[in-house]
Amino acid sequence: MRSDGRRLGAGLLAALFAIAFAGDVAAQGQTRLPTGIGGVPAVLPGMPNLLSRLPAPQDGAGAAPSDQAAQPPPVFDRRSLADIPGQSRGTERIGSPTQAEGGPTLVAPLGDQGRITGPATAVFGASLFTGAAQSSSDAPNPNYVLQPGDRVSVRAWGAVDSELMGVIDPAGNLFLPNIGPIRVAGTRVGDLQAVVEGEIRKVYTSQVQVYATVLSTQRIGVFVTGFVRSPGRFAGVASDSILDFLVRAGGIDPGRGSFREIAVNRGGTTIARVDLYRFLLEGQLPILRLQEGDTIVVARQRAMVGADGAVRNNYLFESTARANLTGRELIELTRPLPAATNAVIRGVRNAQPFSRYMSIGELAQQTLLDQDTVTFVADVAARTVRVSVEGSRLYPSVLVADRDINLCQALDHIAVDPQLANTDGVFVLRPSLALRQKRAIDDALDRLERQLFLAPSATTRIAESRTAEAALITQYISRARRVQPEGTLVVMGNDGTCAPLRLETGDVIVIPERSQTVMVQGEVNAPQAVVWREGWSIDQYLEAAGGLSPRGNRSTLMIRRPSGFAQLSPSQPPRPGDELIALPYLDPKYWQLGTDLVTALFQVALAARVFINN
């Protein structure tokens, strides 16, 4: 019984101590890195042999052969691993899914990363009427065509001195003294100066300067009705556009009015029809001079279709005609992003909910009905993975590889200095694993709390003992919840084997530098780094750190390799760069928790690190 309790206490203490380290998961494999390669164990087809390009050893590292000394400095072949020729290229790997195959994703345009995902709520073109109505300008634009009733100012000086401010008469003429009538109706404002000056020079051939300008255009009243926010009669000038009068009427009602069917009526006849989409997309408005008594009528809204997801124009679009909008027209209006491959159509057909999933090409052949919504998504499996490289490496710092590549193959394309890099200590940091480890730790701690506080006590003495134990374990639980695992994968075995681990996007391959010290820590009197010496035993390293403390025990030693590989009860001395850890030992008579509690604690340790015993 005492022997069982000793092992139980040692397991609990090992669990407590393991939380202090970053989370490691051991991945076992049978692929061994050939010795002396220095992180470049082999060469894939089509890739250069990086070992032959490594620099020769410097002073103290041995004499370099003459042929190696003539080699050029190492240069990494910058081709992607996905560019390597082979029969497997262009063929999807059959195997377990990766995160890239997790389903369709919504992609936002680069200029609008903060876009709120979800169905479109704004009608395309409604922003035309969000501003306040502007007052009419007395100075019309240069393209305005003069009409009877407009006020014009003309001044001449030199051989004759004259000034006139007049109104264009119903015949379209402006009468100038000593000159006579000049026809200016139908003339652009920008051409008025040249027309007046040309007529005056017909009488005064020289030494006459002329200046002509438009003072104001004719004041008119226009009726705006139909599906606008505030129908009525609005005053303006003849040079105002149809947009000016729509703004004065509060704009088109986005829930009822049409942006594509606006009629201008005069004397009971429709003289023009306006499609604001041509103005929004192409900047085109019909050349139209409004007159007194004209009526602008906004028709009822046509079929509306919403577009969202991986599109540049995330709006509600109106159909081009009375018929429904086609998929091809919607694609032209929304401008899907290059990443968009599929679309989800939602709507109502025959009073029943309707939903279809199809490719962009199939969408172009569809007819969309009123109130349909189309969500554009990126739904294609990534053919490559992007992996970062950190630590003692020469280049590259990023690898873009085919998605079925494993770690041992990726190491072929990482150049290192064999004198500096510890290729036996390679490990991988995986963010997705860190999240899973954190969830596992939290679940184990939740179970431990329930078991701790719901356990009954048969006697008062047992209750007091459990109260003291609960206070201690509660402190441990509080500290354990703050543990942030790094998602470390132990990929190198104790004998230098490399696990053929399939890489994922976001993985970080870490190559530690070689070290000539052994870190001795834990329950020793003077934790410190001890210089590694050939032939030294474990006891000698412990003695160099002041020996074991009162809570230390020879049976609770652990060696941790630079790769994260942990070995309990080691029989071989540590190697350069290893950590020799003396775990605390506590007699099991001080622990009266049941087996379930100890098991829960050990599960927490397993969620953070896997201990491997040889």
DAHU-V165424 format. One record per residue. N is the residue number from 0. SS is DSSP state (H for helix, E for strand, C for the rest). OMEGA is omega in whole degrees, -180 to 180 (999 if undefined). D_LAST is the distance of its C-alpha to the last C-alpha in Angstrom with 2 decimals. Layout:
N;SS;OMEGA;D_LAST / N;SS;OMEGA;D_LAST
//
This chain:
0;C;-180;25.27 / 1;H;179;24.52 / 2;H;178;20.93 / 3;H;179;20.58 / 4;H;179;22.37 / 5;H;179;20.19 / 6;H;180;17.04 / 7;H;178;19.32 / 8;H;178;20.59 / 9;H;178;17.30 / 10;H;178;16.33 / 11;H;179;19.79 / 12;H;176;19.66 / 13;H;178;16.43 / 14;H;179;18.40 / 15;H;-177;21.41 / 16;H;-177;19.79 / 17;H;-180;18.10 / 18;C;-180;21.63 / 19;C;-179;22.65 / 20;C;173;20.67 / 21;C;-177;21.71 / 22;C;176;20.20 / 23;E;173;17.33 / 24;E;-177;16.22 / 25;E;174;13.38 / 26;C;-176;14.90 / 27;C;178;12.96 / 28;C;-177;15.11 / 29;C;-180;15.82 / 30;E;-175;18.53 / 31;E;174;17.97 / 32;C;176;20.33 / 33;C;-178;22.34 / 34;C;175;22.24 / 35;C;-178;25.37 / 36;C;178;26.45 / 37;C;176;26.18 / 38;C;177;25.60 / 39;C;-169;28.04 / 40;C;-177;25.96 / 41;C;-178;28.73 / 42;C;176;32.15 / 43;C;178;33.32 / 44;C;177;36.75 / 45;C;-179;39.53 / 46;C;-178;37.57 / 47;C;175;38.00 / 48;C;-175;35.56 / 49;C;-179;34.78 / 50;H;-178;33.14 / 51;H;-178;36.54 / 52;H;-180;38.03 / 53;C;-180;35.78 / 54;C;180;37.71 / 55;C;178;37.62 / 56;C;180;35.73 / 57;C;-178;37.95 / 58;C;179;38.80 / 59;C;-179;36.00 / 60;C;-180;33.80 / 61;C;180;35.51 / 62;C;-180;38.70 / 63;C;176;38.91 / 64;C;-176;40.57 / 65;H;-179;44.04 / 66;H;177;43.38 / 67;H;-178;40.59 / 68;H;-179;42.90 / 69;C;-178;45.42 / 70;C;177;43.10 / 71;C;178;44.12 / 72;C;-176;41.98 / 73;C;178;39.25 / 74;C;-179;40.68 / 75;C;176;38.69 / 76;C;-170;40.14 / 77;C;176;41.05 / 78;C;175;41.25 / 79;C;176;39.23 / 80;H;178;36.45 / 81;H;180;38.46 / 82;H;-177;41.28 / 83;C;-180;39.46 / 84;C;178;41.52 / 85;C;-178;40.11 / 86;C;-178;40.75 / 87;C;-179;38.22 / 88;C;-179;40.25 / 89;C;180;42.59 / 90;C;-180;40.63 / 91;C;178;38.80 / 92;C;176;35.13 / 93;C;-178;34.48 / 94;C;-179;31.41 / 95;C;-177;30.40 / 96;C;174;32.77 / 97;C;-180;32.23 / 98;H;179;33.97 / 99;H;-179;36.81 / 100;H;-174;37.63 / 101;C;179;37.90 / 102;C;-179;41.68 / 103;C;180;44.86 / 104;E;176;45.04 / 105;C;-177;48.08 / 106;C;179;48.73 / 107;C;177;51.22 / 108;C;-175;53.45 / 109;H;-178;52.57 / 110;H;-176;55.70 / 111;H;-178;55.15 / 112;C;-180;51.50 / 113;C;-179;52.61 / 114;C;178;54.34 / 115;C;179;53.87 / 116;C;180;52.39 / 117;C;-178;54.49 / 118;C;178;57.86 / 119;C;180;60.60 / 120;C;-178;63.24 / 121;C;177;65.62 / 122;E;179;68.42 / 123;C;180;68.65 / 124;C;-178;71.62 / 125;H;-180;71.96 / 126;H;176;71.24 / 127;H;-171;74.68 / 128;H;179;76.28 / 129;C;-179;74.03 / 130;C;178;76.18 / 131;C;179;79.55 / 132;C;180;82.72 / 133;C;177;84.28 / 134;C;-179;88.04 / 135;C;179;90.12 / 136;C;178;90.65 / 137;C;-180;94.24 / 138;C;-179;93.18 / 139;C;180;92.13 / 140;C;-175;89.68 / 141;C;-178;91.15 / 142;C;179;90.72 / 143;C;-180;92.86 / 144;E;-177;96.06 / 145;C;-180;99.23 / 146;C;176;101.25 / 147;C;-178;104.58 / 148;C;178;104.30 / 149;C;-179;101.99 / 150;E;-176;103.29 / 151;E;176;103.59 / 152;E;179;104.72 / 153;E;178;106.56 / 154;E;178;107.95 / 155;E;178;109.96 / 156;E;-176;111.33 / 157;E;178;113.15 / 158;C;177;116.31 / 159;C;-179;116.15 / 160;C;-176;114.67 / 161;E;177;113.59 / 162;E;-177;110.98 / 163;E;170;110.40 / 164;E;-174;108.02 / 165;E;-180;108.62 / 166;E;178;107.29 / 167;C;-176;106.95 / 168;C;-178;109.74 / 169;C;178;109.35 / 170;C;179;110.41 / 171;C;-177;107.48 / 172;E;172;109.62 / 173;E;-176;109.73 / 174;E;177;113.27 / 175;E;178;113.64 / 176;C;179;117.03 / 177;C;180;118.92 / 178;C;-178;116.28 / 179;E;-178;116.44 / 180;E;176;113.81 / 181;E;-179;110.42 / 182;E;-179;108.18 / 183;C;177;104.70 / 184;C;-177;103.46 / 185;C;179;100.62 / 186;C;174;99.66 / 187;E;179;96.12 / 188;H;-180;95.92 / 189;H;-180;94.47 / 190;H;-175;97.52 / 191;H;-178;100.19 / 192;H;-178;100.91 / 193;H;-179;101.59 / 194;H;-179;103.78 / 195;H;-180;105.99 / 196;H;179;106.29 / 197;H;179;107.34 / 198;H;-179;110.09 / 199;H;-177;111.48 / 200;H;173;111.60 / 201;C;179;113.80 / 202;C;178;116.52 / 203;C;-171;115.61 / 204;C;-177;114.47 / 205;C;175;113.50 / 206;C;176;112.82 / 207;E;176;111.32 / 208;E;-175;107.85 / 209;E;174;106.38 / 210;E;-179;103.57 / 211;E;-180;102.72 / 212;E;179;100.01 / 213;E;180;99.27 / 214;E;-179;99.73 / 215;E;176;98.43 / 216;C;-173;98.06 / 217;C;176;99.71 / 218;E;-179;98.53 / 219;E;173;97.60 / 220;E;-176;96.28 / 221;E;176;93.72 / 222;E;176;92.64 / 223;E;-176;88.91 / 224;E;-174;88.07 / 225;E;-175;85.73 / 226;C;172;82.12 / 227;E;-176;81.99 / 228;C;-177;81.16 / 229;C;180;84.68 / 230;C;180;87.38 / 231;E;178;90.81 / 232;E;-175;93.16 / 233;E;-179;91.90 / 234;E;177;93.91 / 235;E;177;93.02 / 236;E;-175;94.50 / 237;C;-179;95.01 / 238;C;178;92.35 / 239;C;179;89.59 / 240;C;179;87.12 / 241;H;178;86.13 / 242;H;180;82.84 / 243;H;-178;84.86 / 244;H;176;86.68 / 245;H;178;83.52 / 246;H;179;81.91 / 247;H;178;85.05 / 248;C;179;84.69 / 249;C;179;81.16 / 250;C;179;79.48 / 251;E;177;78.59 / 252;C;-174;77.11 / 253;C;180;73.52 / 254;C;-176;73.36 / 255;C;-173;76.73 / 256;E;-179;78.23 / 257;E;173;77.82 / 258;E;-173;76.85 / 259;E;-179;77.98 / 260;E;179;81.45 / 261;E;-177;83.82 / 262;E;173;87.56 / 263;E;-177;90.39 / 264;E;178;93.71 / 265;E;180;97.15 / 266;C;178;100.36 / 267;C;-180;98.67 / 268;E;177;97.01 / 269;E;-177;93.40 / 270;E;-180;93.57 / 271;E;172;89.86 / 272;E;-172;86.41 / 273;E;173;83.39 / 274;C;-176;79.69 / 275;H;177;77.68 / 276;H;178;74.60 / 277;H;176;76.54 / 278;H;-177;77.01 / 279;H;-175;73.38 / 280;H;-175;71.95 / 281;H;-180;74.74 / 282;C;-177;76.94 / 283;C;172;80.00 / 284;C;179;82.72 / 285;C;176;86.09 / 286;C;-172;89.02 / 287;C;176;90.88 / 288;C;-180;93.62 / 289;C;-179;93.89 / 290;C;178;97.38 / 291;C;177;98.99 / 292;C;177;98.38 / 293;C;-180;95.43 / 294;E;176;92.83 / 295;E;-177;89.07 / 296;E;176;87.53 / 297;E;-177;83.75 / 298;E;179;83.02 / 299;E;-175;80.56 / 300;C;175;76.91 / 301;C;179;75.70 / 302;C;-179;72.41 / 303;E;179;69.47 / 304;E;179;65.94 / 305;E;178;62.98 / 306;E;178;60.28 / 307;E;-179;57.01 / 308;E;-174;53.47 / 309;C;179;52.95 / 310;E;176;56.61 / 311;C;-178;58.63 / 312;C;-177;61.50 / 313;C;-174;60.22 / 314;C;168;63.58 / 315;E;-175;65.79 / 316;E;180;67.97 / 317;E;-178;71.39 / 318;C;-176;72.47 / 319;C;-178;74.87 / 320;C;178;77.56 / 321;C;177;78.51 / 322;C;-178;76.04 / 323;C;-178;72.32 / 324;E;176;69.95 / 325;E;179;68.22 / 326;H;180;64.57 / 327;H;179;65.56 / 328;H;179;67.76 / 329;H;179;65.00 / 330;H;179;62.60 / 331;H;-179;65.29 / 332;H;-174;65.83 / 333;H;-177;62.22 / 334;C;179;60.82 / 335;E;178;57.22 / 336;C;178;54.46 / 337;C;-179;52.97 / 338;C;-177;49.73 / 339;C;180;51.66 / 340;C;-176;51.16 / 341;E;180;52.13 / 342;E;176;54.39 / 343;E;179;54.67 / 344;E;177;58.27 / 345;E;180;59.13 / 346;E;-179;62.61 / 347;E;175;65.02 / 348;E;180;66.62 / 349;C;177;69.29 / 350;C;178;68.52 / 351;E;177;64.89 / 352;E;-176;61.74 / 353;E;178;60.75 / 354;E;179;57.52 / 355;E;178;56.48 / 356;E;-174;53.61 / 357;E;178;54.61 / 358;E;179;54.28 / 359;H;178;56.57 / 360;H;177;58.59 / 361;H;178;59.21 / 362;H;-179;60.19 / 363;C;-179;62.92 / 364;C;-176;64.62 / 365;C;171;64.62 / 366;E;-176;67.48 / 367;E;-178;66.48 / 368;C;-179;68.49 / 369;C;177;69.58 / 370;C;172;66.85 / 371;E;172;63.97 / 372;E;-179;60.89 / 373;E;179;58.72 / 374;E;179;55.22 / 375;E;-176;53.91 / 376;E;173;50.13 / 377;E;-175;47.62 / 378;C;178;45.81 / 379;C;-179;44.11 / 380;C;177;40.48 / 381;C;-178;39.44 / 382;C;-179;38.81 / 383;E;173;36.86 / 384;E;180;34.23 / 385;E;-175;34.56 / 386;E;177;31.52 / 387;E;179;31.67 / 388;E;-179;30.03 / 389;E;176;29.56 / 390;E;-174;28.42 / 391;C;178;28.91 / 392;C;176;30.75 / 393;C;176;34.21 / 394;E;0;35.22 / 395;C;174;35.33 / 396;C;178;34.55 / 397;E;175;35.01 / 398;E;171;34.11 / 399;E;-170;36.12 / 400;E;174;34.45 / 401;E;-170;34.92 / 402;C;-180;33.29 / 403;C;-180;30.99 / 404;C;176;29.40 / 405;E;-174;25.64 / 406;H;-177;23.88 / 407;H;176;23.38 / 408;H;-180;27.10 / 409;H;179;28.14 / 410;H;177;26.50 / 411;H;-172;29.04 / 412;H;178;31.76 / 413;C;180;30.55 / 414;E;-180;31.98 / 415;C;171;30.33 / 416;C;-175;31.07 / 417;C;179;28.29 / 418;C;-175;29.16 / 419;C;-173;28.52 / 420;E;175;26.02 / 421;C;-175;22.25 / 422;H;175;21.52 / 423;H;-178;17.73 / 424;H;-179;18.01 / 425;C;172;19.97 / 426;E;-175;19.67 / 427;E;173;22.14 / 428;E;-177;24.23 / 429;C;-178;25.63 / 430;H;-179;28.52 / 431;H;178;28.52 / 432;H;178;24.93 / 433;H;179;25.95 / 434;H;179;28.76 / 435;H;178;26.68 / 436;H;179;24.22 / 437;H;178;27.30 / 438;H;179;28.76 / 439;H;178;25.65 / 440;H;-179;25.64 / 441;H;179;29.38 / 442;H;179;29.19 / 443;H;179;26.61 / 444;H;176;28.78 / 445;H;178;31.86 / 446;H;180;30.49 / 447;H;179;29.49 / 448;H;179;33.05 / 449;H;180;34.67 / 450;H;-176;32.73 / 451;H;-172;33.44 / 452;H;180;37.17 / 453;H;-179;38.05 / 454;C;179;36.59 / 455;C;178;39.58 / 456;C;-176;40.13 / 457;C;-177;41.80 / 458;C;178;43.23 / 459;H;-179;44.32 / 460;H;178;41.80 / 461;H;179;38.90 / 462;H;178;40.44 / 463;H;179;40.66 / 464;H;-180;37.07 / 465;H;177;35.95 / 466;H;178;38.25 / 467;H;179;36.60 / 468;H;-180;33.14 / 469;H;179;34.44 / 470;H;180;35.80 / 471;H;-177;32.50 / 472;H;177;30.54 / 473;H;176;33.35 / 474;H;178;32.90 / 475;H;-179;29.19 / 476;H;179;30.15 / 477;H;179;32.76 / 478;H;-178;30.39 / 479;H;180;27.70 / 480;C;179;30.42 / 481;C;179;31.03 / 482;C;177;27.53 / 483;C;-180;27.92 / 484;C;179;24.72 / 485;C;-177;24.81 / 486;C;-177;23.27 / 487;E;175;20.52 / 488;E;176;18.52 / 489;E;-172;15.26 / 490;C;179;16.14 / 491;E;179;14.38 / 492;C;-179;10.88 / 493;C;-180;9.03 / 494;C;177;10.96 / 495;C;179;14.13 / 496;E;179;14.51 / 497;E;180;17.11 / 498;C;179;17.16 / 499;C;-177;20.73 / 500;C;176;21.47 / 501;E;-176;25.15 / 502;C;177;26.85 / 503;C;175;29.29 / 504;C;-178;32.35 / 505;C;178;31.64 / 506;C;177;28.14 / 507;E;176;27.67 / 508;E;-177;25.62 / 509;E;178;24.78 / 510;E;-178;24.35 / 511;C;176;23.76 / 512;E;177;25.58 / 513;C;180;24.20 / 514;C;179;24.06 / 515;C;-179;24.56 / 516;E;173;23.51 / 517;E;180;20.58 / 518;E;179;21.30 / 519;E;-176;20.85 / 520;E;-176;21.66 / 521;E;-176;21.45 / 522;C;172;22.72 / 523;E;-175;24.08 / 524;C;-178;27.78 / 525;C;180;28.27 / 526;C;-178;25.76 / 527;E;175;26.34 / 528;E;-178;25.25 / 529;E;179;24.80 / 530;E;-179;25.60 / 531;C;179;22.73 / 532;C;180;23.68 / 533;C;175;22.55 / 534;C;179;21.14 / 535;C;178;20.80 / 536;C;179;18.22 / 537;H;-179;16.69 / 538;H;180;19.66 / 539;H;177;22.10 / 540;H;177;21.08 / 541;H;179;21.37 / 542;H;178;24.70 / 543;H;178;25.89 / 544;C;176;25.49 / 545;C;-180;27.58 / 546;C;-179;24.99 / 547;E;175;23.53 / 548;C;-180;26.02 / 549;C;180;27.21 / 550;C;178;24.80 / 551;C;-179;21.77 / 552;C;-178;19.47 / 553;H;-177;17.01 / 554;H;-176;14.69 / 555;H;179;14.58 / 556;E;178;13.52 / 557;E;174;11.72 / 558;E;179;11.68 / 559;E;179;13.02 / 560;C;175;13.77 / 561;C;179;17.31 / 562;C;-176;16.21 / 563;C;178;15.00 / 564;C;-179;11.25 / 565;E;-178;9.95 / 566;E;177;7.03 / 567;E;-180;7.98 / 568;C;-176;8.67 / 569;C;177;8.10 / 570;C;180;9.17 / 571;C;179;10.82 / 572;C;-180;13.90 / 573;C;177;14.46 / 574;C;176;16.15 / 575;C;-180;19.56 / 576;C;-179;19.70 / 577;C;172;16.52 / 578;E;175;16.99 / 579;E;-172;16.11 / 580;E;174;16.71 / 581;E;180;17.73 / 582;C;179;17.74 / 583;C;179;20.87 / 584;C;179;20.98 / 585;C;-179;23.80 / 586;C;-175;24.95 / 587;H;-180;24.98 / 588;H;178;28.68 / 589;H;-177;29.62 / 590;C;-180;28.27 / 591;C;175;30.37 / 592;C;179;29.17 / 593;C;-179;28.31 / 594;H;-179;25.10 / 595;H;-179;26.33 / 596;H;-180;26.64 / 597;H;178;23.18 / 598;H;179;21.81 / 599;H;178;24.04 / 600;H;-179;22.81 / 601;H;176;19.17 / 602;H;176;20.38 / 603;H;179;21.92 / 604;H;179;18.72 / 605;H;178;17.10 / 606;H;-179;20.29 / 607;H;-176;19.80 / 608;E;175;16.11 / 609;C;177;12.98 / 610;C;-177;9.96 / 611;E;179;6.58 / 612;C;177;3.78 / 613;C;999;0.00
//
